[in-house]
Amino acid sequence: MSITRFNKGKKFDVDLAGKNTLKLSEIIEGEKYPVNAIMFTEKGKFGKSAFLVSGDTIIYLPKHKVRDCEEIVADEVLVEDIKAGRVGFIPVTYEDETGATRYSIDWCDL
């Protein structure tokens, strides 16, 4: 791992203007989608959150994926893989302890 992982700033040169925003519940489960960028916001009412840019769509991720995203963005090789179109995700559902349906993703290679 390189020392440059401590540099702050944008890792992905993506214009967010005009992009649609979707919830994971609105995306077809089980299909592969490309990850064009991983970004973060501190503006949510629950603190730091992560979102993916996939094509012309922004997809906000559940809180439990923030740590994964931080680690991915800190890894220069994975950032280059994303930029080269080699990283994707698959939407998945699961039931929590109360029986409610929840949404998450599994990472995949493209």
Secondary structure, DSSP 8 states (H G I E B T S, - for coil): --GGGG--S-SS----TT-EEE-GGGS-TT--EE--EEEEEEEETTEEEEEEEETTEEEE--GGGHHHHHHHHH-HHHHHHHHTT-EEEEEEEEE-TTS-EEEEEEEEE-
